[in-house]
Amino acid sequence: MYIVSLTYNQPIEEVEAALAAHLAWLDHYFNDGTFIAAGRKDPRTGGVILVKDIDRARLDEILAEDAFQKVADYEVTKVNVTRGATDFSALVGM
């Protein structure tokens, strides 16, 4: 599994201008099963996306499609989930 952390590098007005396209992009990859969870950071400085274990080159291609590329920096961390609380046990091995 990957944790993708986005940090805004532009004013929030520019983030808002790209939001509809970003949400459509998220919907696409939730619908095809690639994305597991996503949400805003609090305070609103960016967001986080949980991504199933896919080829890293493919993940980079997917991230390059995001409208937020023009307003955020991305940090990608690979996590090999080996344990999970009962409600999150489905994440083990993802």
Secondary structure, DSSP 8 states (H G I E B T S, - for coil): -EEEEEEE-S-HHHHHHHHHHHHHHHHHHHHTT-EEEEEE-SSSSEEEEEE-S--HHHHHHHHHT-GGGGTEEEEEEE-------GGGGGGTT-
